[in-house]
């Protein structure tokens, strides 16, 4: 049961970052404070999803094929989230 729950959560975490695309079509989402908050929130979620999936794969020993795919995709998302945070740093310093 634990394997199914962790796999389902990891799969949903693959889909959620794509919800930023319809949100960014609104004019209010492109303005400065809202855009920065949205990007920061999505980046933090992508980092969390990468960490969660990697821990589920290694510590919980959920190592079937679909989970391997989730690890790769969420790992790429995690790298993108870290890159987004790093790109926002020069404006803050």
Buried (B, 14 or more C-beta within 10 A) or exposed (E): EEBEEBBEBBBEBBEEBEEBEEEEEEEEBEEEEEEEEBBBEBBEBBBBBBEBBBEBBEEEEBEEEEBEEBBEBBBEBBEBBBEBBEEEEEEEE
